[in-house]
């Protein structure tokens, strides 16, 4: 379709009210995300990663400046100034990001301000509660602050439909999950094991979220699958422990976890799950070798067996990738 015909179709659709401005902009953004970004001189730019990286770096440096300013002058600053510099700066950065994102020319630049807001707002809220006399380090206040932030960013994503809000919704949601569980299970004596179980549950939740967003063609699904697999495999291995304090149940169940993740990677056609599963399978083989054969005469033979097993794992993963995922 010629450019003039395409623009005429959009114009007719707008006159007949069969399409809205938001639908046209969303279609443009989707197309730009897949085939490159059109700059404002009419040229196609397929790579904008460098400029985006500069936005992120610049935003992080601004955050560091605010953090150093507060840290070095904490006692000299009064309560109103502390709140204004932290919470006020975060709110101002959020508003600036929203305003810039409304303009196509500065839409990418708004990322820097959203990053500043997401980094500064938690500090601002914690400073505000601390100034009011609450224990900012307590799990109760952390639960409240993270709940406020996840609510703000979920609503922002639903309204603005930008992935950066979704990313921070997941981050603040993760913070809320750990904080509320720490508050609820404060009396549990073994907090380390509790953290491992919570991480295992969180990994499963990430994978479910990744599946949901993959069905909606959202690019965040890849990161969710990756971190979810890492959390599940890493926490399950940590629960197994190390001899002589190993947990027999988790050591015996770990191969089931790994092969379950391999099956999941094939079913979902996700290479990242296969890669992480194979990596943790190799680590598990080496772990067993080090645990049970390091102090025996069978150590050299165990190393030979481990090496052959790792070669077999590598070959099998390449085979699975070619047969089920690339195809």
C-alpha positions in Angstrom: 0.0 0.0 0.0 1.3 3.4 -1.0 2.0 6.0 1.7 -0.7 8.3 0.4 -3.3 5.5 0.4 -2.4 4.5 3.9 -2.7 8.1 5.2 -6.0 8.5 3.4 -7.4 5.4 5.0 -6.5 6.6 8.4 -8.1 10.0 7.6 -11.3 8.3 6.4 -11.4 6.1 9.5 -11.0 9.1 11.7 -13.9 10.9 9.9 -16.1 7.8 10.2 -15.0 7.3 13.9 -14.0 3.7 13.2 -10.5 4.3 14.6 -9.3 6.4 17.4 -6.2 8.5 17.8 -4.9 6.1 20.5 -5.4 3.0 18.3 -3.4 4.7 15.5 -0.6 5.7 17.9 -0.5 2.2 19.4 -0.2 0.7 15.9 2.5 3.1 15.0 4.4 2.4 18.3 4.1 -1.4 17.7 5.4 -1.1 14.2 8.2 1.1 15.3 9.2 -1.3 18.0 9.5 -4.2 15.4 10.8 -2.5 12.4 12.8 0.4 13.7 12.0 3.9 14.9 11.2 6.7 12.5 13.0 9.9 13.5 11.6 13.4 12.9 13.6 13.9 9.7 11.9 10.9 8.1 14.9 8.6 8.4 14.7 5.1 9.8 16.8 4.3 12.9 16.9 0.6 13.7 19.3 1.0 16.6 18.5 3.5 19.3 20.1 1.4 22.1 23.0 3.8 22.7 20.7 6.9 23.2 18.5 4.9 25.5 21.5 3.7 27.5 22.6 7.4 27.9 19.1 8.2 29.2 19.3 5.4 31.8 22.8 6.3 32.8 21.9 10.0 33.1 18.9 9.2 35.2 20.9 7.0 37.5 23.6 9.7 38.0 20.9 12.2 39.0 19.6 9.6 41.5 23.2 9.2 42.9 23.5 13.0 43.2 20.3 13.2 45.2 21.3 10.3 47.4 24.8 11.8 48.1 23.2 15.2 48.9 20.9 13.7 51.4 23.5 11.4 53.0 26.1 14.1 53.4 23.8 16.8 54.8 21.2 14.7 56.6 21.7 16.3 60.0 21.9 19.8 58.6 18.7 19.5 56.6 15.4 20.0 58.3 12.5 17.6 57.9 10.6 19.7 55.3 13.8 20.0 53.2 14.5 16.3 53.4 11.0 15.5 52.2 11.1 18.1 49.5 14.5 16.9 48.2 13.4 13.2 48.1 9.7 12.8 47.8 9.3 16.1 46.1 12.0 15.3 43.6 10.5 12.0 42.9 7.0 13.4 42.2 8.5 16.2 40.1 10.5 13.6 38.0 7.3 11.5 37.6 5.3 14.4 36.4 8.1 15.5 34.0 8.3 12.0 32.6 4.6 12.0 31.9 4.7 15.4 30.3 7.6 14.4 28.0 6.0 11.1 27.1 3.0 13.0 25.6 5.4 14.6 23.1 6.6 12.2 20.3 9.9 14.2 20.0 10.8 13.7 23.7 9.1 10.4 24.3 12.3 8.4 24.6 13.8 11.1 26.9 11.0 10.6 29.4 12.5 7.2 30.3 15.3 9.0 32.2 12.7 10.9 34.3 10.7 7.8 35.0 13.9 6.1 36.1 14.7 8.9 38.5 11.1 8.9 39.9 11.2 5.1 40.4 14.5 5.3 42.3 13.8 8.4 44.3 10.1 7.9 45.3 10.9 4.9 47.6 13.5 6.9 49.4 11.1 9.9 49.7 8.4 7.8 51.2 10.7 6.1 53.6 12.1 9.5 54.7 8.6 10.8 55.1 7.6 7.9 57.4 10.9 8.1 59.3 10.4 11.8 59.9 6.9 11.0 61.2 8.4 8.8 63.8 7.9 5.4 62.2 10.6 2.7 61.9 11.5 3.0 58.2 13.6 -0.2 58.4 10.7 -2.3 59.7 8.9 -4.8 57.5 5.6 -3.1 58.2 6.6 0.3 56.8 8.4 -1.4 53.9 5.2 -3.3 53.1 3.2 -0.1 53.1 5.7 1.8 51.0 6.0 -0.9 48.4 2.2 -1.3 48.3 1.8 2.4 47.6 4.4 2.2 44.8 3.1 -0.9 43.1 -0.4 0.6 43.2 0.8 3.8 41.6 2.8 2.0 38.9 0.1 -0.5 38.0 -2.4 2.3 37.5 0.2 4.2 35.5 0.7 1.2 33.2 -3.0 0.7 32.8 -3.4 4.4 31.9 -0.3 5.1 29.8 0.4 1.5 28.4 4.2 1.9 28.7 6.4 -1.0 29.6 8.6 1.0 31.9 5.7 1.3 34.3 5.1 -2.5 34.0 8.8 -3.2 34.8 8.7 -1.1 38.0 5.3 -2.6 38.9 7.0 -6.0 38.9 10.0 -4.7 40.9 7.9 -3.0 43.5 5.6 -6.0 43.6 8.6 -8.2 44.4 9.6 -5.8 47.2 6.0 -5.9 48.6 6.0 -9.8 48.4 9.2 -10.1 50.5 8.2 -7.3 52.9 4.7 -8.5 53.7 5.9 -12.1 54.1 8.7 -10.9 56.4 6.0 -9.0 58.4 3.7 -12.0 58.5 6.4 -14.6 59.4 8.5 -12.5 61.6 8.5 -15.2 64.3 10.0 -17.9 62.0 13.4 -18.8 63.5 15.2 -19.7 60.3 14.8 -16.6 58.2 17.4 -17.8 55.6 15.3 -20.9 54.7 12.2 -18.8 54.7 13.8 -16.5 52.1 14.7 -19.5 50.0 11.1 -20.8 50.0 9.8 -17.3 49.2 12.2 -17.0 46.3 11.0 -20.4 45.0 7.4 -19.2 45.1 8.3 -15.9 43.5 10.1 -17.7 40.7 6.9 -19.7 40.0 4.9 -16.4 40.0 7.3 -14.8 37.6 6.9 -17.7 35.2 3.1 -17.5 35.3 3.4 -13.7 34.7 5.7 -14.4 31.8 3.2 -16.8 30.3 0.5 -14.3 30.6 2.4 -11.4 29.0 3.8 -13.7 26.2 0.2 -14.4 25.2 -0.3 -10.6 25.0 2.9 -10.2 22.9 4.6 -8.1 25.6 8.4 -8.1 25.4 8.7 -8.2 29.2 7.8 -11.9 29.1 11.4 -12.9 28.3 12.8 -11.2 31.4 10.1 -12.7 33.5 10.9 -16.2 32.2 14.6 -15.7 32.8 14.4 -14.4 36.3 11.6 -16.8 37.2 13.7 -19.8 36.1 16.8 -18.4 37.9 14.8 -18.0 41.1 13.3 -21.5 40.9 16.5 -23.3 40.1 18.7 -21.3 42.4 16.4 -21.4 45.4 15.7 -25.2 45.0 19.5 -25.8 44.9 20.0 -23.7 47.9 17.3 -25.6 49.8 19.3 -28.8 49.2 22.1 -27.5 51.3 25.7 -28.9 51.4 27.0 -32.0 53.2 26.9 -32.7 56.1 23.9 -30.3 56.5 22.2 -31.3 53.3 18.4 -31.5 52.9 17.9 -35.0 51.5 14.4 -34.2 50.2 15.5 -31.3 48.1 18.7 -33.0 46.9 16.6 -35.9 45.7 13.9 -33.7 44.3 16.3 -31.3 42.5 16.6 -33.5 39.3 12.8 -33.5 39.0 12.8 -29.7 39.3 15.5 -29.4 36.6 13.8 -31.8 34.1 10.5 -30.2 34.9 12.0 -26.8 33.9 13.5 -28.4 30.7 10.0 -29.7 29.8 8.6 -26.2 30.5 11.2 -24.6 28.3 10.3 -26.9 25.4 6.5 -26.5 26.0 6.8 -22.6 26.1 9.5 -22.6 23.4 11.8 -20.5 25.5 15.5 -20.8 25.0 16.4 -18.9 28.2 14.7 -21.6 30.3 16.7 -24.4 28.5 20.0 -22.5 28.9 19.5 -21.9 32.7 18.2 -25.5 33.2 21.3 -26.9 31.5 23.6 -24.6 33.5 22.1 -25.6 36.8 22.1 -29.3 35.9 25.9 -29.0 35.3 26.3 -27.2 38.6 24.3 -29.8 40.3 26.4 -32.6 38.9 29.6 -30.8 40.1 28.0 -30.2 43.5 27.2 -33.9 44.0 30.7 -34.8 42.9 32.3 -32.3 45.4 30.0 -33.3 48.2 30.3 -37.1 48.1 33.6 -37.9 46.3 36.0 -35.1 47.1 37.6 -36.9 50.1 37.6 -40.4 48.6 39.8 -42.3 46.1 37.0 -42.1 43.6 37.5 -38.4 43.1 39.4 -38.6 39.8 36.8 -41.1 38.4 34.0 -38.8 39.6 35.6 -35.9 37.8 35.8 -38.0 34.6 32.2 -39.0 35.0 31.2 -35.4 35.6 33.0 -34.2 32.5 31.3 -36.8 30.3 28.0 -36.0 31.9 28.5 -32.2 31.2 29.3 -33.0 27.5 26.2 -35.1 27.3 24.1 -32.4 28.9 25.5 -29.8 26.4 24.8 -32.0 23.4 21.3 -32.8 24.6 20.4 -29.2 25.2 21.6 -28.2 21.7 19.5 -31.1 20.3 16.4 -29.9 22.2 16.9 -26.3 21.1 17.2 -27.3 17.4 14.3 -29.8 17.5 11.7 -28.0 19.6 12.5 -24.3 19.8 14.2 -23.2 16.6 11.7 -25.2 14.6 
